[in-house]
Amino acid sequence: MTSSQEIILAEPRGFCAGVDRAIEIVERALTKFGRPIYVRHEIVHNTYVVNDLKAKGAIFIEELADVPAGATLVFSAHGVSKAIQEEAKRRGFHIFDATCPLVTKVHVEVAKLHREGYEFIMIGHKGHPEVEGTMGQLDSGIHLVEDVQDVQRVAPAQTERLAVVTQTTLSMDDAAEILNAVKARFPQVREPKQQDICYATQNRQDAVKLLSPQVDLVIVVGSPTSSNSNRLREVAIKLGTPSHMVDSADELQPEWFVGKARVGLTAGASAPEILVRQVVDRIKALGAISVRTMDGLSETVKFPLPKGLRIDGETGSPIDHLR
């Protein structure tokens, strides 16, 4: 490692408005209703955040049968299927929905166009909870494609009314390539009114595109299950810059930094700033002597909380320690 090593922080990075809102819903529910609060699926895909909330009294479950009658239940930021929503209501839980409003926007569009007779092609990753939630808005007529090859195999029942929706945390470039393949095969297909890739995913990928040519290595802070964090690493690699994703500073390997004069650092939309600070401290311990933040967009988006979670006399946000 050279003594002149510099760390350049991507801007923007880390928490987005949807993640902020989801974590705050769980923390406020714990404050207002007491522990335990049950959360279906990881509230966001970050190990540190999940463990922090577990310590405060959140219990993460996958099956609603594991939630006792009358309990408070929070749906994760990724959204859930209609079947899960209906089962939760039947079981009588006190429900708060932390689905990101940008995911909800996709669900609303699917419901509206379905009423108009549309079938759907969804671009996304099989098994991802957001994809399961969006596809689960309908009983049938929504077809998942993961790549260009899938587009050639997809077989909708009709093509006169066909619309595309996407998972919100995809690579913009990959999604555009697949969408172009869909349009080539189905020229009349209806595109999303606005690109479904969320503003935060887009901004963080754009920041990595600016950062990568300036550095010799890109470190992405994010958990392995985080789709948008994985995409950030892929963006850097596609631009020819070596990149590694770490869940915490403990995962940094000294050999990664040998001969790397400038290190770029970013974080996925579900990764808290405290982890970024710990990674900076670790890279400094390995020899870096300066840190600067690149110029970038300042995000001001904020989503409202569900009704019923106002805390009397509060002076600040419960999640400030994670920012």
C-alpha positions as a printed Julia matrix, in Angstrom:
323×3 Matrix{Float64}:
   0.0     0.0     0.0
   1.33    3.45   -0.86
   1.59    6.19    1.75
  -0.2     8.63   -0.58
  -3.42    6.63   -0.54
  -6.66    8.59   -0.7
 -10.22    7.49    0.03
 -12.91    9.06   -2.17
 -16.48    8.75   -0.88
 -19.28    8.44   -3.44
 -22.14   10.92   -3.22
 -24.92    9.96   -2.77
 -24.44    6.68   -0.92
 -26.16    4.7     1.83
 -29.7     5.0     3.14
 -32.49    6.03    0.8
 -35.84    7.49    1.84
 -37.62    4.1     1.6
 -35.08    2.44    3.91
 -35.16    5.38    6.34
 -38.94    5.08    6.48
 -38.99    1.28    6.92
 -36.52    1.28    9.82
 -38.29    4.19   11.46
 -41.62    2.32   11.27
 -40.15   -0.62   13.21
 -38.41    1.6    15.77
 -41.51    3.71   16.35
 -43.68    0.61   16.67
 -41.29   -0.74   19.31
 -41.38    2.57   21.16
 -45.15    2.92   21.01
 -46.33   -0.68   21.46
 -43.4    -2.31   23.22
 -41.49   -5.45   22.37
 -41.85   -7.73   20.59
 -42.76   -6.35   17.17
 -42.92   -8.95   14.41
 -41.49   -8.17   10.97
 -42.19  -10.29    7.93
 -38.85  -10.81    6.18
 -35.76   -8.67    6.87
 -37.05   -5.1     7.07
 -34.22   -4.13    4.69
 -31.4    -6.31    3.39
 -28.65   -5.34    5.81
 -27.2    -7.54    8.53
 -26.23   -4.67   10.86
 -29.69   -3.05   10.68
 -31.49   -6.36   11.26
 -29.3    -7.26   14.24
 -29.74   -3.75   15.7
 -33.53   -4.1    15.53
 -33.43   -7.65   16.91
 -31.58   -6.33   19.96
 -34.37   -3.79   20.47
 -37.12   -6.41   20.35
 -38.0    -7.0    16.69
 -38.62  -10.63   15.7
 -38.13  -11.42   12.02
 -40.3   -14.16   10.56
 -41.14  -15.56    7.12
 -44.35  -17.43    7.97
 -47.36  -15.62    9.44
 -48.16  -18.77   11.43
 -45.15  -17.84   13.61
 -46.85  -14.6    14.74
 -49.17  -14.82   17.77
 -52.76  -13.57   17.46
 -53.18   -9.88   18.17
 -49.48   -9.07   17.67
 -48.14   -6.02   15.83
 -46.77   -6.98   12.41
 -44.69   -4.89   10.0
 -44.35   -5.75    6.3
 -40.8    -5.23    5.0
 -39.72   -2.48    2.59
 -39.8    -4.97   -0.31
 -43.59   -5.38   -0.3
 -45.77   -8.47   -0.02
 -48.25  -10.36   -2.17
 -52.02   -9.93   -1.96
 -52.21  -13.41   -0.39
 -49.91  -12.38    2.48
 -51.86   -9.14    3.02
 -55.16  -11.03    3.17
 -53.82  -13.76    5.47
 -52.43  -11.12    7.86
 -55.83   -9.39    8.0
 -57.6   -12.71    8.61
 -55.27  -13.49   11.51
 -56.16  -10.15   13.12
 -52.7    -8.63   13.41
 -52.1    -4.93   14.07
 -50.43   -4.2    10.71
 -48.03   -1.48    9.6
 -46.89   -1.59    5.98
 -43.27   -0.49    5.48
 -43.32   -1.23    1.73
 -41.28    1.42   -0.06
 -43.72    3.87   -1.69
 -41.88    3.43   -4.99
 -42.59   -0.33   -4.86
 -46.2     0.44   -3.93
 -46.36    2.66   -7.04
 -45.53   -0.4    -9.17
 -48.2    -2.46   -7.36
 -50.81    0.25   -8.01
 -49.88    0.41  -11.71
 -50.13   -3.39  -12.02
 -53.6    -3.4   -10.43
 -54.81   -0.53  -12.63
 -53.59   -2.03  -15.91
 -54.8    -5.51  -14.91
 -58.32   -4.07  -14.62
 -57.86   -2.78  -18.18
 -57.03   -6.29  -19.41
 -53.24   -6.12  -19.49
 -50.75   -8.94  -19.0
 -47.29   -8.11  -17.71
 -43.66   -8.89  -18.29
 -41.67   -8.26  -15.11
 -37.92   -7.69  -15.33
 -36.33   -8.87  -12.1
 -34.49  -11.53  -10.12
 -36.35  -14.75   -9.32
 -36.82  -15.31   -5.6
 -36.2   -11.71   -4.58
 -38.93  -10.66   -2.1
 -39.78   -7.52   -4.08
 -40.35   -9.62   -7.2
 -42.47  -12.12   -5.25
 -44.51   -9.25   -3.81
 -45.12   -7.58   -7.18
 -45.91  -10.8    -9.03
 -48.14  -11.76   -6.12
 -50.42   -8.8    -6.82
 -52.08  -10.99   -9.47
 -53.16  -14.63   -9.62
 -51.92  -14.95  -13.21
 -50.84  -12.99  -16.26
 -47.48  -11.7   -15.0
 -44.34  -13.28  -16.47
 -40.82  -12.93  -15.01
 -37.79  -12.4   -17.24
 -34.29  -12.26  -15.78
 -32.28  -11.75  -18.97
 -32.49  -11.29  -22.73
 -32.71  -15.06  -23.28
 -35.83  -15.23  -21.07
 -37.47  -12.6   -23.29
 -37.29  -14.97  -26.25
 -39.01  -17.74  -24.26
 -41.77  -15.77  -22.54
 -45.27  -16.74  -23.74
 -48.04  -14.3   -22.78
 -51.58  -15.41  -23.63
 -52.04  -12.27  -25.76
 -49.88   -9.39  -26.92
 -52.42   -6.65  -27.7
 -52.35   -5.48  -24.08
 -48.93   -6.14  -22.67
 -47.02   -3.95  -20.19
 -43.55   -4.02  -18.63
 -42.73   -3.48  -14.96
 -39.34   -3.85  -13.28
 -37.85   -4.6    -9.91
 -36.79   -1.22   -8.49
 -33.22   -2.22   -7.55
 -31.86   -3.52  -10.86
 -28.85   -2.34  -12.81
 -30.16    0.46  -15.02
 -28.01   -0.74  -17.92
 -29.12   -4.37  -17.61
 -32.78   -3.38  -17.29
 -32.51   -1.15  -20.37
 -30.96   -3.99  -22.38
 -33.73   -6.41  -21.39
 -36.42   -3.79  -22.03
 -35.03   -3.22  -25.52
 -35.27   -6.97  -26.16
 -38.9    -6.94  -24.97
 -39.71   -4.01  -27.28
 -38.01   -5.74  -30.21
 -40.16   -8.85  -29.72
 -43.36   -7.05  -28.69
 -43.31   -3.64  -30.45
 -46.68   -2.61  -29.0
 -45.67   -3.25  -25.4
 -46.51   -0.54  -22.89
 -43.47    0.82  -21.09
 -43.64    2.14  -17.52
 -44.89    5.74  -17.3
 -41.7     6.49  -15.45
 -38.71    4.2   -15.24
 -39.42    1.79  -12.36
 -35.76    1.77  -11.26
 -35.94    3.89   -8.12
 -34.31    7.31   -7.88
 -31.88    6.14   -5.16
 -30.73    3.06   -7.08
 -30.2     5.25  -10.16
 -28.34    7.97   -8.24
 -26.0     5.49   -6.53
 -25.2     3.74   -9.81
 -24.58    7.1   -11.51
 -22.24    8.07   -8.65
 -20.24    4.84   -9.06
 -19.96    5.53  -12.81
 -18.39    8.9   -11.96
 -16.26    7.47   -9.15
 -14.82    4.38  -10.84
 -12.57    6.13  -13.43
 -11.04    8.26  -10.63
  -9.91    5.34   -8.44
  -7.95    2.09   -8.5
 -10.4     0.11   -6.37
 -14.08    0.43   -5.38
 -15.34   -0.88   -2.04
 -19.13   -1.28   -1.71
 -20.62   -1.51    1.79
 -23.64   -3.8     1.65
 -24.97   -7.21    2.62
 -24.89  -10.17    0.19
 -28.71  -10.24    0.04
 -28.92   -6.57   -1.0
 -29.78   -6.38   -4.71
 -28.9    -2.71   -5.13
 -25.54   -3.18   -3.35
 -24.59   -6.07   -5.64
 -25.45   -3.92   -8.64
 -23.06   -1.17   -7.46
 -20.16   -3.63   -7.41
 -21.12   -4.87  -10.89
 -21.23   -1.31  -12.26
 -17.65   -0.68  -11.09
 -16.41   -4.0   -12.49
 -18.06   -3.34  -15.88
 -16.14   -0.07  -16.02
 -12.89   -1.97  -15.47
 -12.31   -1.02  -11.83
 -11.68   -3.87   -9.34
 -14.44   -3.93   -6.73
 -15.33   -5.81   -3.55
 -18.51   -5.77   -1.45
 -18.24   -6.04    2.33
 -20.87   -6.43    5.04
 -18.55   -4.82    7.61
 -15.02   -3.46    8.03
 -13.9    -6.88    9.34
 -14.24   -8.31    5.82
 -11.66   -5.95    4.27
  -8.55   -7.8     3.09
  -5.21   -5.92    3.3
  -4.0    -7.38    0.01
  -6.83   -5.63   -1.87
  -5.16   -2.28   -1.21
  -1.59   -3.09   -2.23
  -0.51   -0.61   -4.91
  -3.9     1.13   -4.94
  -3.28    4.87   -4.58
  -6.95    5.86   -4.6
  -9.84    3.85   -3.14
 -13.47    4.65   -3.92
 -16.06    3.88   -1.26
 -19.83    3.68   -1.6
 -22.72    2.0     0.2
 -25.96    0.38   -0.9
 -29.3     2.0    -0.1
 -29.83   -0.3     2.9
 -26.34    0.17    4.43
 -26.04    2.59    7.37
 -23.43    5.35    7.47
 -21.93    3.94   10.68
 -20.6     1.01    8.6
 -19.06    3.43    6.08
 -17.27    5.25    8.92
 -15.94    1.94   10.27
 -14.67    0.96    6.8
 -12.95    4.37    6.45
 -11.25    3.86    9.83
 -10.06    0.4     8.8
  -8.64    1.6     5.45
  -6.89    4.44    7.31
  -5.37    1.87    9.66
  -4.04    0.1     6.57
  -2.28    3.29    5.44
  -4.69    5.75    3.84
  -3.96    9.35    4.85
  -6.79   11.42    3.35
 -10.53   11.23    2.81
 -12.68   13.4     0.57
 -16.25   13.25   -0.72
 -16.86   13.6    -4.44
 -19.35   16.14   -5.71
 -22.77   14.61   -6.21
 -26.51   14.93   -5.87
 -28.01   15.82   -2.52
 -31.16   13.75   -1.98
 -34.07   15.45   -0.23
 -36.8    12.83   -0.76
 -38.73   11.93    2.39
 -41.73    9.6     2.57
 -44.51   10.02    5.16
 -44.97    7.44    7.91
 -48.18    5.41    8.29
 -50.84    6.83   10.58
 -50.71    5.7    14.18
 -46.95    5.94   14.71
 -46.56    9.47   16.03
 -44.72    9.49   19.34
 -45.79   12.18   21.82
 -43.09   14.66   22.78
 -40.45   13.26   20.42
 -37.41   15.45   19.77
 -35.74   13.61   16.91
 -35.76   10.6    14.65
 -35.17    7.22   16.36
 -32.81    6.11   13.57
 -30.33    9.0    13.75
 -27.64    6.67   15.12
 -27.7     4.71   11.84
 -27.32    7.67    9.5
